[in-house]
């Protein structure tokens, strides 16, 4: 049984990690595409229209890969997690169906119109199709996060005698106090990723001496969007999320902050330290006293429960992974703010385009928002453990009893091979698009 649970979780972790490489770019990039198209309508400069169409090509490649890699996750609800689907399908099926019926079709339909219908529709309708693609991609995130928010903080439900969850209040799914902070944090994080991609492509063009005019435009857009989103990811969205975890999942909050023992005179914030699970402490710790209590409750001496206040079985089952995921996310976010602040300062001083070291740094940093986003999701999912539905349904109770660990391992190896091929194909297609550049198109 433990092997079955391990391989079921490993397979879902692998497939969803690979899948989320793609939508985190499309959600943020759709906003930048709308921004460029809006600038074109206002200023009538062709470079803005070229930029919008260029990034929509990259959007389309990501969107296609997202669809391909998202389908296996849906099937896993019926194969590896059949008991979870049987017990909670009446609730999570609502939001997942709405995501497919409303958001996906809205996004995919108007994506085709944006790519192929510019001459037929005219520029204002073309802008509208781009805006609807943006709306569809963000609505998709809303419905998916409504599902996850219910798993993190279940509301509006009733449990029948047979253990099945039924929905008693539909509106509570979308007024869940967990949902809005998680949605805003996730969407702003996707803008961080897209900002670094746009800025990175701009830096590449400038450094290579190719498409330099577009390179300067992309770099300027990327660093401005990147600075604003990097700030918003910390406050207020990250702050609101952390406060939600402290309020609704205090054991997870203690684990991700590395609080093994309750501090009675205010909790310190740990900058560096390694969890020692044998001796229940942090090794080589560097911390600042009382700061965590102030950030969480605006009270210097407020007590925050440590892991010693909870039963062993109620604690997250992989505390080191949760702790490191959280600190990697926060550490990278801090770096992003620093780099983008410097870039915007040099942009203001008119020195950014000739600062080759910073351009190389921006280009080098392109993969790291992906890492920060994925570790952020790990924090949310590892923190919820050992539950699928927090406080109500254990993860061990949601797996399919008839699917053996050998079957799951076999299909996992198949996914690894298939996704390796898809990953190479994706890099080739995006690389070719970037190499061709945002060529001016006659109308």
N, C-alpha and C positions, 0 to 999 in steps of 0.2 A: 504493500500500500504506500509506503514511503517512497519507493522508487517511482511508482506511478505519479504521485504528486510532484516529485522533483522534476521528472521529464515533461509533465504537462506544463508546469510553470516555466521550465527552461524553453520549451518550444514557443509558448506564447510570448515570453520575454524577447526571444530572438526575432520572431516575426513582427512584433509591434515596434521594436527598436529600429529595424530596417525600414518598416513602413513609414515611421514618423520622420525619416530623413526628408521625405518629399512634401507632405502637407505643411510642415513648418515653414518651408520656403514659399509655397503658393499663397498661403494666407497673408503673409507680409508683403510679398511681391505684388499681389493684386492691388494693394493700397498705393504702391509706388507707380504702378501702371496708370491708375486713375489720375494720380497727381500729374504725370507727364501728359496724359491726354487732355487734362484740364488746362495745363499751361499752353498746349498747342492751340486750343480753342481761343484762349485769351490773347496770346502773343503772335499767333500765325507764323511761328518759326518752324520749319520742317524738321529740324533736329529733334524737337520734342515729340513729334508724331513718330519719327523713326525710332526714338528711344522706347516709346510705348509698345510699338509693334515688335521690336527686338526682344524686349523682356517678356512679351506675351508668348513668343516662341519658346523661351526657356520655361515659362509657366506651363505651357502645354505639355512639354516633355515631362516635367515634374508631376503634373496632374495625371498623365497617363500611367506613369510608374506608381503613383499613389493608388490608383484604382486597381492595378494589377496586384500590388502587394497587400491591398486592403481586403480583397476577396477571401484569401485563406483565413484571415482572422475571424471573419463572419462564420465560416464553416467550423472553426474550432469551438464555437459556442455549442454546436450540436454534436461534435465528436468528443473532444477532450473534456468539455465542461457541461455535459448534458444535464447533470443534476442541478447545477446552478441555473441553467436555462429553464428547466422544468419548474423550479421553485420561484424564480424571479422574472420569468419571461413576460408575465402580465404587466410588469412595470417597465423594465428596461426595453422591452419590445416596443413600447410607445415612442420613446425618444429616438431609438435607433431606426424605426420605420419612418419617422418624420424626417430624420436626417437624409435617408435615401430618397424619399418621395419628393421632398421640398428642396433641400439644399443641393443635393447632387445633381438633380435634373436641371435646376436653375443654373448652376455653375457650368455644367457640360453643354447645355443648349446655347447659352449666350457666349461661351468660349468659342464655339464654332462660328457664330455670327460675327464676333469680333475679328477673328482671323480671316474669314473669307468674305465678309459683307460690307467692307468699308465703302467701296465705290457704289454699291447698290443703295446703301442707306443714307449716305451723307455723314458729315462729321459729328453733328449733334447726336444723332441716333447711334453712331459708332461709340461715342463717349458713354451713352446710356448702356450699351451692351457691356462695356468695360466695367461700369459701375455695378451692373447686375452680377457680373462674374465675381467682383469683390464682395457683394452682398451675399451671394451664395456660398462663397468660401468661408466667410465669417459666420454665417448661419450654421454651416456644417459644424464648425468648432463649437458653437453654442449648444447644439443638440447632443454632440458627443460628450461635452463636458457636463451637460445636464444628467446624462447617464452616469458618468463617473462621480458627480457630486452626490447623487443618490446613494451610490455605493459607499462613499466616504461619510456621508451624514444622512441616513435614510429618513425621509419625511413622507407624510400623506399615505401611509400604508396600513394594512391590517394583515395579520398572519392567521390563516385558517387552521383548523385542527390537523389537517394533513401536512402542515408546514409550508403551504404555498402562500406567497406574498400576493396580495391584491391591492390595487390602487383605490384609495378612498377619496382622494382629493387631487384631481389632475393639476390644478393651478399651483399646488405646493411643489411640484416638480420644478417649476420655473421661478418660484420665489424662495427656493432653498437658500439659506444664508451662506452656504458653501459655494454656490454657483457663480455669482457675479465676480467676487474676487479671483476665483480660479480662472474664469473666462478672460477677464482683463489681463491677468498675469500671463496667461498662455498666449493671447493674441499679441500683446506687446513684445513678448519673447520672440514670436515669429517675425515681427518687424525688425528686431535686432539681427536675426539671421539674414533676412533679405537685405538689410542695410549693409552688412559686411560683404555680402555677395556682390551687390551693386558697386560698392566702393572698391572691392577687390578687383572686379573687372575693369573699373576705371583706372586703378593703379597699374594693372597689367598693360593696358593700352598705352599709358604714359611712359612706363618703363621700357616698353618695346618700341616706342616711337611709331606706333600704328594706331590709326583712328584717334589721334590725340585730342581733337575737338570733342568727340564723344567721351573720351576718357576723362577729360576735365569735368564734363557735365555729370557723368556717373559718379565720379569721386566726390564732387560737391554735394550731390543729392545724398549719397550714401553716408557721408560723415555727419551731415545735419540730421537726417533721419536717425542715424545711429546714436548720436549724442542724446537726442530727445528720448528715444526708446530705452536707451541704457539707463537713463535717469529714472524713467517711469517704472522700469522693471524692479528697481529697488524700492522706490516710494512713489505712489502709495500702494502699488499692486502687490509687491513682495511683502510689504509690512502687513497688509490686510490678510494675506494668506497665512503668514506666520501666526498672527493673532487668532485666526480660525483654528489652526492646528493646536495652539495652546489651549483654546477653549473647548474644542470638541474631541481632540485626540491627545490628551496630555502625556500619555506614555510615549507616543511617537515624537512629541516635541522634546521630551527629556532625552530620548535616544539620539535624535538628529543634532541636538546641541551638545551631546556628550555629558549630560548631568547624571552621574552615577549616584551621587548622594545629595540629598536635599540640603541646600544652604539656607540657613534660617535668617540671615541678615542681607538678603538680596543675592541674586544669581549673577555670576560672572559670565562674560562672553568669551568663548574659547577661540583664539586665533589659530593656534597650532596645537596638535596633540594626537596621539594614537590610542584608540581604544584597546585596553588590556582586559579581555573578557574573563581571564582566569582570576585576576585580582580585583576586578570590578572598579577600574579607575582609568584615567588617561595618563599615558606615559609622555614625558618630555613636553609638558603642557606650558603654553604661553597664553595667559588670559588677562582680561581687564575686569576688575571687580565691579559688580553691581550694574554693569551696562545692560545686560540682557533683561533684567527686571525693569529698567527704565524704558528700553525700546518696546517691551511687550505691554507693560501696564502704565508707563509714565510715572512709576513710583520706584525710587532708588532701593528701598528696603523690602519690596514685595517678594514674598516667598514663592518660588516656582518648584513644584514637586519633582524630585529626582526619580530615577528608575527604582530606587529602594522603596518607593511608596506603592509599587504595583506588584501584583502577583507575577511570577515568572512566565506563566502561560499567557498573560495579557500583554507582554512586551513584544515588540517587533521581533521576528525570528532571525533576522540578520542585521544586528545592530551595527557592526562595522561597515557593511555596505551602505546602510542608510546614512550613517555619520559621514562617510567619505563622499557619497553622492551629494549631500547637502553642502559640504564645504567646498567641493569642486565647483558646484554651481555658483555659490556666493563669491568664491575667489575669482572665477572667470568673469563674473559680472562686474567686479571691481576693476579688473584689468580693462574691460571694454569701456567703462566710463573714463578711465584715465587716458586711453589711446584716443578715443573720440573727442575728448576735451582738448587734447593737444592738437589734434587734426583741425578742429574748428578754429582754434586760436591761430594756427598757422594759415588757415584759409582767410581769416580776417586780416592777417598781416600780409596777405598775398605771397606767401612763401610755401604753401602746401605743395604746389605742383612741381617744385624743384627740390623738395626734401626727400631725396631718394631713400634714405634710411627709413623714414616713416612710411613711405610708399611700400617698401619691402615688408615692413612690419604689418601693414594692413593686409597685404597679399598673403602673408604667412598666417594671419589670424583667421582667415575665412572659414576653416573647418571648426574652429573652437566654439562659435555660437551653437553649432549642431551638438557638440558635446555638452554644452551647458543646458540646452533644451532637453536632451535625453536624460541627463542626470537629474534634472528637475522633475521629470516624470518618474524616475526611479524613486525619488524622495516621496512623491505622493503614493506610489504603489507599495513600496517597502514599508512606509509608515503605517499603512492600513492593515498590514499583516498583524496577527494571523487570521484576519477576516477577509472574506470577499465582500460582504455587506457588514460594515463596521458595527461590532457589538452584537450582531444577530446571527450571521451565518459564517462559520469557519471555512477557510479555504479548503481544508481536507474534506469538507462535507459537500463540495461542489463539483468534484471531478466525476468522470464517467467510470463506473465500476467495471464495465465490460471491455474497455480499451486497455490493453496491456502496455506495460512500460516499453517492451520491445517494439511494439507497433509505433508508439510515439517517437522513440529514438530513431527508428527507420525513416519515418516521414520528416523528422527534424534534419537528418543528414541530407535528405532530398531537397529540403528547403535551402539548406546551406549552399548546396551545389547550384541550384536554380538561381538563387539570389546573387551568387557570385557572378553568374553570367549576366543577369539583369544589371548589376552594379557596373560592370565593365561597359555594357551597351549604353547605359545612362551617361557615363563619363565621356564616351566617344561622341554621343549625340550633342551633349552640352558643349564639349570641347570644340566640335566642328562649328556649332552655332556661334560661339565666341570668336573663333578664328575667322569666320566669314565677316563678322562685325555687323553693325547696324547700317547696312548699305542704304543710301538714299534711293527711294523708289519713285518713279515718275507716275503721275496720275492722269 
